[in-house]
Amino acid sequence: MSFKSFQLENKIMKQIEELNYIQPTPIQTKAIPVVLQGRDVMGLAQTGTGKTAAFVLPILQRLLKGPRKVIRALIIAPTRELVEQTNSFIKIVGKNTGLKSLAVYGGVNSYQQIIGLKRGVEIVVACPGRLLDHLQQKVLNLKNLEVLVLDEADHMFDMGFLPDLKRILHYVPAKRQTLLFSATMPDTIQELAYSILKDPALIEVNYTAPLKSISHYLFPVEQHLKTALLMEILKTTEAGPILIFTRTKHRAKSLGEKLNRKGFSAIALQGNLSQNKRQAALNGFRNGTFQILVATDIAARGIDVTEITHVINFDIPDTPDAYTHRTGRTGRAKCTGEAFTFVCKDDLKIVHTLERQVGVELICRTISGFNYDAEQKIERQSRPGRFRGYSRNRKRVKAS
């Protein structure tokens, strides 16, 4: 199957061909025809599987006919980075359509957004908070809205956006097409889906299955030795772009600084940065200025770098869904990747949950020559590979 089978207008197809898009991904193959029919859709697919094109292309096709300079499509996403990424994609594939889109989010002066809205656009891509501000101040109205998209819906709930979303829905016409896309399906997503979707087509593409292109490894280590172990791994691992996840903003900033002092090309991406600095960090990671990006879960949403070879969980994620989101940043676009997770004794319960619910083989691994006894005396059973629950029936490999 090719993109030509969707019978999109030549104005759109020309840009698809320039992007060298030949064969649609599974979520695109299943979703695009249904969205073109005008049906509501509940789409479930992993991060990095092409969900953005699955709704952007049919939206552009739909908006080619009809009024201009009024908002006819609204795409809501959880982070500024994802909003910018989606808006940039719309501008590229919609280059020849004459349709205009605008990114709306907080953390920056709203003046340029207000000017853009007054000039008139057909598509708005927005974060919930700033969008609600504009609606309440009557800077924009949605009376002409035809299509509403909730992208990365599960993460919007993680970030506490549900109250804002419910308020935004009061400004949206009841007669509309609604598309909800998510990488996971928690109960909150089901509840929202049932309340806003009308006879939706449920499209699932292995959204709970781990990507087969990723190898998963555990690195047992004491908390105080994590940074030293990370440095050793970075010295001995042949890698391209590396994405490191921490649990807190402070740790992301601190770790990024430590890596730079040790001579690594690293940058931290965390919520306290201004939008300009966040965008500069992302651009630097994408263009190769920085090999390593250290980020929190929230800040990392919207990172679209297909060449990432390694994801390192400096702090283990709290849930299987978070693990899937993080590790799905590597092994994309027919590439292979490796996911390394640092594990302390207190993390054993989470490890067992990951193995059971995510369905991946977590191979226990150690680094030859690394001093796991440094800085303090560690009891024998808590040394790497000797944690209770690790040595029994678990495959182990040694890294060179």
C-alpha positions as CSV (number, residue, x, y, z in Angstrom):
1,M,0.0,0.0,0.0
2,S,1.2,3.5,-0.8
3,F,0.1,7.0,0.1
4,K,-1.3,7.3,-3.4
5,S,-4.1,4.9,-2.4
6,F,-5.6,7.5,-0.1
7,Q,-6.3,9.7,-3.1
8,L,-5.2,12.9,-1.5
9,E,-5.1,16.1,-3.5
10,N,-2.0,16.7,-5.6
11,K,-1.2,19.8,-3.4
12,I,-0.7,17.4,-0.5
13,M,0.8,14.5,-2.4
14,K,3.6,16.7,-3.8
15,Q,4.8,17.4,-0.3
16,I,4.5,13.8,0.8
17,E,6.7,12.7,-2.1
18,E,9.2,15.4,-1.2
19,L,9.4,14.0,2.3
20,N,10.1,10.6,0.7
21,Y,7.0,9.1,2.4
22,I,6.3,6.0,0.3
23,Q,4.6,3.4,2.5
24,P,2.3,4.5,5.3
25,T,2.8,3.1,8.8
26,P,0.2,0.7,10.2
27,I,-1.6,3.4,12.2
28,Q,-1.7,5.6,9.1
29,T,-3.0,2.8,6.9
30,K,-5.9,2.1,9.3
31,A,-6.7,5.6,10.5
32,I,-6.4,7.9,7.4
33,P,-9.3,6.3,5.4
34,V,-11.6,6.4,8.5
35,V,-10.7,10.0,9.3
36,L,-11.3,10.9,5.6
37,Q,-14.8,9.4,6.0
38,G,-15.6,11.9,8.7
39,R,-15.9,9.4,11.5
40,D,-14.8,10.0,15.1
41,V,-11.7,7.9,15.9
42,M,-10.0,6.5,19.0
43,G,-6.5,5.7,17.9
44,L,-4.1,3.7,20.0
45,A,-0.5,3.3,18.9
46,Q,3.0,3.7,20.4
47,T,5.1,6.8,20.3
48,G,7.0,7.1,17.1
49,T,4.6,5.2,14.9
50,G,3.3,8.1,12.8
51,K,0.2,9.2,14.6
52,T,0.7,12.9,13.6
53,A,0.4,12.2,9.9
54,A,-2.5,9.9,10.5
55,F,-4.7,12.9,11.5
56,V,-2.9,15.9,9.8
57,L,-3.1,14.6,6.2
58,P,-6.9,14.0,6.3
59,I,-7.5,17.3,8.0
60,L,-5.6,19.1,5.3
61,Q,-7.6,17.2,2.7
62,R,-10.9,18.2,4.4
63,L,-10.0,21.9,4.8
64,L,-9.1,22.5,1.2
65,K,-12.7,23.1,0.6
66,G,-14.6,25.6,2.7
67,P,-14.1,29.0,4.3
68,R,-10.6,30.5,5.0
69,K,-9.2,32.6,7.9
70,V,-11.5,31.0,10.5
71,I,-10.5,28.2,12.9
72,R,-11.8,24.9,11.5
73,A,-9.4,22.5,13.1
74,L,-8.0,22.4,16.6
75,I,-5.3,20.1,17.8
76,I,-4.6,20.0,21.5
77,A,-1.3,18.5,22.8
78,P,0.3,18.4,26.2
79,T,3.7,20.1,25.7
80,R,5.1,23.1,23.8
81,E,7.6,20.9,22.0
82,L,4.9,18.6,20.7
83,V,2.8,21.6,19.6
84,E,5.8,23.1,17.7
85,Q,6.6,19.7,16.2
86,T,3.0,19.2,15.0
87,N,2.7,22.8,13.7
88,S,5.9,22.5,11.8
89,F,4.7,19.3,10.2
90,I,1.5,21.0,9.1
91,K,3.4,23.8,7.5
92,I,5.6,21.4,5.6
93,V,2.9,19.1,4.2
94,G,0.4,21.9,3.8
95,K,2.9,24.2,2.0
96,N,1.0,24.2,-1.3
97,T,-2.6,24.3,0.2
98,G,-2.8,27.9,1.3
99,L,-4.0,26.7,4.7
100,K,-2.4,28.5,7.7
101,S,-1.7,27.1,11.1
102,L,-0.6,28.7,14.4
103,A,1.1,27.3,17.5
104,V,-0.5,28.5,20.8
105,Y,1.2,27.8,24.2
106,G,2.3,29.4,27.4
107,G,5.8,30.4,28.6
108,V,6.1,33.0,25.9
109,N,4.6,36.4,25.3
110,S,1.1,36.0,23.9
111,Y,1.2,39.1,21.6
112,Q,2.4,37.3,18.5
113,Q,-0.2,34.6,19.0
114,I,-2.9,37.2,19.3
115,I,-1.7,39.0,16.1
116,G,-1.7,35.7,14.3
117,L,-5.2,34.8,15.4
118,K,-6.5,38.2,14.3
119,R,-5.0,37.8,10.8
120,G,-6.9,34.5,10.5
121,V,-5.8,30.8,10.5
122,E,-7.6,27.6,9.7
123,I,-5.7,25.3,12.1
124,V,-4.7,26.0,15.7
125,V,-2.3,23.6,17.5
126,A,-2.3,24.4,21.2
127,C,-1.5,23.5,24.8
128,P,-4.6,23.5,27.0
129,G,-3.6,26.2,29.4
130,R,-2.9,29.1,27.0
131,L,-5.7,28.0,24.7
132,L,-8.2,28.3,27.6
133,D,-6.8,31.8,28.4
134,H,-7.4,32.9,24.8
135,L,-10.9,31.5,24.8
136,Q,-11.8,33.2,28.1
137,Q,-10.4,36.5,26.9
138,K,-12.3,36.1,23.6
139,V,-9.1,36.3,21.6
140,L,-10.3,33.4,19.5
141,N,-13.6,31.6,19.0
142,L,-14.3,28.0,17.8
143,K,-17.8,28.5,16.4
144,N,-16.6,27.3,12.9
145,L,-14.7,24.3,14.3
146,E,-15.1,21.1,12.2
147,V,-12.4,18.8,13.6
148,L,-11.1,18.5,17.2
149,V,-7.9,16.4,17.9
150,L,-6.7,15.4,21.3
151,D,-3.1,14.2,20.8
152,E,-1.1,12.2,23.4
153,A,-4.3,12.2,25.5
154,D,-2.9,9.9,28.2
155,H,-0.1,12.3,28.9
156,M,-2.4,15.3,29.2
157,F,-4.1,13.5,32.1
158,D,-0.8,12.7,33.7
159,M,-0.1,16.5,33.6
160,G,-3.4,17.4,35.2
161,F,-5.0,19.0,32.1
162,L,-8.4,17.2,32.4
163,P,-10.2,20.2,34.1
164,D,-8.9,22.6,31.4
165,L,-10.0,20.1,28.7
166,K,-13.5,19.9,30.1
167,R,-13.7,23.7,30.1
168,I,-12.4,24.0,26.6
169,L,-15.1,21.5,25.4
170,H,-17.8,24.1,26.3
171,Y,-16.4,26.4,23.6
172,V,-16.5,23.6,20.9
173,P,-19.5,23.0,18.7
174,A,-21.4,19.8,19.4
175,K,-21.4,18.9,15.7
176,R,-17.8,18.1,14.9
177,Q,-15.4,15.3,14.1
178,T,-13.4,14.3,17.1
179,L,-10.1,12.4,17.0
180,L,-8.4,11.1,20.1
181,F,-4.9,9.6,19.9
182,S,-3.0,8.0,22.7
183,A,-0.1,5.6,23.3
184,T,-1.8,3.9,26.3
185,M,-5.3,3.4,27.4
186,P,-5.8,4.1,31.2
187,D,-9.3,4.3,32.6
188,T,-9.3,8.1,32.4
189,I,-8.9,7.9,28.6
190,Q,-11.8,5.5,28.3
191,E,-14.0,7.8,30.4
192,L,-13.2,10.8,28.3
193,A,-13.6,8.9,25.0
194,Y,-17.0,7.7,25.9
195,S,-18.1,11.3,26.9
196,I,-16.8,13.1,23.8
197,L,-16.7,10.6,20.9
198,K,-19.7,9.6,18.9
199,D,-19.8,6.1,17.5
200,P,-16.0,6.1,17.2
201,A,-13.9,3.7,15.2
202,L,-11.4,2.0,17.5
203,I,-8.0,1.7,15.8
204,E,-5.4,-0.3,17.7
205,V,-1.9,-1.0,16.4
206,N,0.1,-3.0,18.9
207,Y,-0.1,-0.2,21.4
208,T,0.7,-2.4,24.4
209,A,3.4,-4.4,22.7
210,P,7.1,-3.4,23.1
211,L,9.0,-2.5,19.9
212,K,10.9,-5.5,18.7
213,S,13.7,-3.3,17.5
214,I,14.8,-2.5,21.1
215,S,17.0,-4.5,23.4
216,H,16.3,-4.0,27.1
217,Y,19.0,-4.2,29.9
218,L,19.0,-3.6,33.6
219,F,22.1,-2.2,35.4
220,P,21.9,-3.0,39.1
221,V,23.7,-0.2,41.0
222,E,23.6,1.6,44.3
223,Q,22.0,5.0,44.2
224,H,25.2,6.9,45.1
225,L,27.1,5.1,42.2
226,K,24.6,5.9,39.4
227,T,26.6,8.9,38.0
228,A,29.9,7.1,38.0
229,L,28.3,4.1,36.3
230,L,26.7,6.3,33.7
231,M,30.1,7.9,32.9
232,E,31.6,4.4,32.5
233,I,28.8,3.3,30.2
234,L,29.2,6.4,28.1
235,K,33.0,5.9,27.7
236,T,32.6,2.2,26.7
237,T,29.5,2.2,24.6
238,E,29.5,3.0,20.9
239,A,26.5,5.2,20.4
240,G,24.8,7.9,18.5
241,P,22.3,10.3,20.0
242,I,21.6,9.3,23.6
243,L,18.5,10.3,25.6
244,I,18.8,10.1,29.4
245,F,15.7,10.2,31.7
246,T,15.7,11.5,35.2
247,R,12.8,11.7,37.7
248,T,13.2,15.4,38.6
249,K,14.0,18.7,36.9
250,H,16.8,19.4,39.4
251,R,18.5,16.1,38.7
252,A,18.2,16.6,34.9
253,K,19.9,20.0,35.3
254,S,22.6,18.7,37.7
255,L,23.4,15.6,35.6
256,G,23.7,17.6,32.4
257,E,26.2,19.9,34.1
258,K,28.2,17.0,35.4
259,L,28.4,15.4,32.0
260,N,29.6,18.6,30.4
261,R,32.3,18.9,33.1
262,K,33.5,15.4,32.2
263,G,33.8,16.4,28.6
264,F,30.6,14.9,27.2
265,S,28.5,16.9,24.7
266,A,25.3,17.2,26.8
267,I,22.3,19.5,27.3
268,A,19.5,19.3,29.8
269,L,15.8,19.8,28.9
270,Q,13.6,20.5,31.9
271,G,10.5,22.5,32.7
272,N,12.2,25.5,34.3
273,L,13.8,26.6,31.1
274,S,12.4,29.4,29.0
275,Q,10.8,28.3,25.7
276,N,13.7,29.7,23.7
277,K,16.2,27.7,25.7
278,R,14.0,24.6,25.5
279,Q,13.8,25.0,21.7
280,A,17.6,25.6,21.5
281,A,18.3,22.4,23.5
282,L,16.0,20.4,21.2
283,N,17.5,21.9,18.1
284,G,21.0,21.2,19.3
285,F,20.1,17.6,20.0
286,R,18.5,17.2,16.6
287,N,21.3,18.7,14.6
288,G,24.1,16.9,16.4
289,T,25.5,19.8,18.4
290,F,24.8,17.8,21.5
291,Q,25.1,14.0,21.6
292,I,23.3,13.6,24.9
293,L,20.0,15.0,26.0
294,V,19.1,14.7,29.7
295,A,15.3,15.2,30.3
296,T,12.4,14.6,32.5
297,D,9.3,12.7,31.2
298,I,7.2,15.8,30.7
299,A,10.0,17.8,29.0
300,A,10.9,14.9,26.7
301,R,7.4,14.7,25.1
302,G,7.6,15.9,21.5
303,I,11.2,14.8,20.9
304,D,11.1,13.5,17.4
305,V,14.6,12.3,16.7
306,T,14.6,9.0,14.8
307,E,18.3,8.3,15.1
308,I,18.4,7.9,18.9
309,T,20.5,4.8,19.6
310,H,20.2,4.6,23.4
311,V,17.7,5.5,26.0
312,I,19.1,5.4,29.5
313,N,16.7,5.5,32.5
314,F,18.9,7.1,35.1
315,D,15.9,6.8,37.4
316,I,13.5,3.9,36.8
317,P,10.1,5.0,35.6
318,D,7.2,4.6,38.0
319,T,4.8,2.8,35.6
320,P,4.8,0.4,32.6
321,D,3.3,3.1,30.5
322,A,6.1,5.5,31.3
323,Y,8.6,2.8,30.5
324,T,7.0,2.2,27.1
325,H,7.0,6.0,26.3
326,R,10.6,6.4,27.3
327,T,12.1,3.4,25.6
328,G,10.0,4.0,22.5
329,R,12.2,7.0,21.7
330,T,14.8,4.6,20.3
331,G,14.5,1.8,17.8
332,R,12.4,3.9,15.5
333,A,12.1,4.2,11.7
334,K,13.5,0.7,11.1
335,C,16.5,1.4,13.3
336,T,17.6,-0.7,16.3
337,G,18.1,0.7,19.8
338,E,19.0,-0.2,23.3
339,A,17.3,0.7,26.6
340,F,19.4,0.8,29.7
341,T,17.7,1.1,33.1
342,F,19.6,1.7,36.4
343,V,18.0,-0.3,39.2
344,C,18.5,0.0,42.9
345,K,17.3,-2.4,45.6
346,D,14.2,-0.4,46.2
347,D,13.2,-0.7,42.6
348,L,12.7,-4.5,42.5
349,K,8.9,-4.3,42.8
350,I,8.8,-1.9,39.8
351,V,11.1,-4.3,37.8
352,H,8.8,-7.2,38.4
353,T,5.8,-5.1,37.3
354,L,7.6,-4.0,34.1
355,E,8.4,-7.6,33.1
356,R,4.9,-8.8,33.8
357,Q,2.9,-5.9,32.1
358,V,5.3,-4.6,29.4
359,G,6.2,-8.1,28.3
360,V,9.9,-7.5,27.6
361,E,13.0,-9.5,28.6
362,L,15.0,-7.4,31.0
363,I,18.6,-8.7,30.8
364,C,20.8,-8.0,33.9
365,R,24.1,-6.5,32.9
366,T,27.3,-5.3,34.6
367,I,30.3,-3.3,33.4
368,S,33.7,-5.1,33.6
369,G,36.2,-3.2,35.7
370,F,33.7,-0.9,37.4
371,N,34.1,-0.6,41.1
372,Y,30.7,-1.4,42.5
373,D,32.1,-1.2,46.1
374,A,33.3,2.4,45.8
375,E,32.6,4.9,48.5
376,Q,31.0,2.6,51.0
377,K,31.0,-1.1,52.0
378,I,28.1,-2.9,50.3
379,E,26.7,-6.1,51.6
380,R,27.4,-9.1,49.4
381,Q,23.7,-9.8,48.5
382,S,23.2,-6.2,47.3
383,R,26.0,-6.2,44.8
384,P,25.1,-6.1,41.1
385,G,23.5,-9.3,40.0
386,R,23.0,-10.5,43.6
387,F,20.0,-8.4,44.4
388,R,17.2,-10.7,45.6
389,G,15.1,-11.5,42.7
390,Y,17.9,-10.9,40.1
391,S,20.1,-13.9,40.2
392,R,17.3,-16.5,39.9
393,N,16.4,-17.5,36.4
394,R,17.6,-14.3,34.8
395,K,19.8,-14.1,31.8
396,R,23.0,-12.1,32.3
397,V,25.6,-10.7,30.0
398,K,28.8,-8.8,30.6
399,A,29.5,-5.6,28.7
400,S,33.0,-5.1,27.4
